[in-house]
Amino acid sequence: MNWKQVGSTTYYNSVLANKVDYYGRLALVGGMTATVGGKIATSFAQGAVGAILGSMTARLMTYKAPNYWIVTKKYYAKDAVNVYIKTDFQVYSNSARTKLAYSNFQINKYYSPK
């Protein structure tokens, strides 16, 4: 089958989503600390909850999701009966898009009446 590339290559990345995720976790932990800490009366319980929340905060804040950059290409082909659209994508682990982390493709077939 002779594939012809349709349109241009589209670039996506996960950097913005990872930043939103990080600041969302920061707000969540800050809200939990204020809510739970304000409702506990004894100093021993406050210390225990503080230690648990501190441990959770350290784990949540030190995790950094990896950034990925995605390249998507679409191709077109046809035969006597059907039209085919192939979507090919590669996921890279660096912004220069030289370190391939994963790749895959999908082919969709559509009936093309004459």
Secondary structure, DSSP 8 states (H G I E B T S, - for coil): ---EEEEEEEEEESHHHHHHHHHHHHHHHHHHHHHHHHH--SHHHHHHHHHHHHHHHHHHHH------EEEEEEEEEE-SSEEEEEEEEEEESSTTS-SEEEEEEEEEEEE---
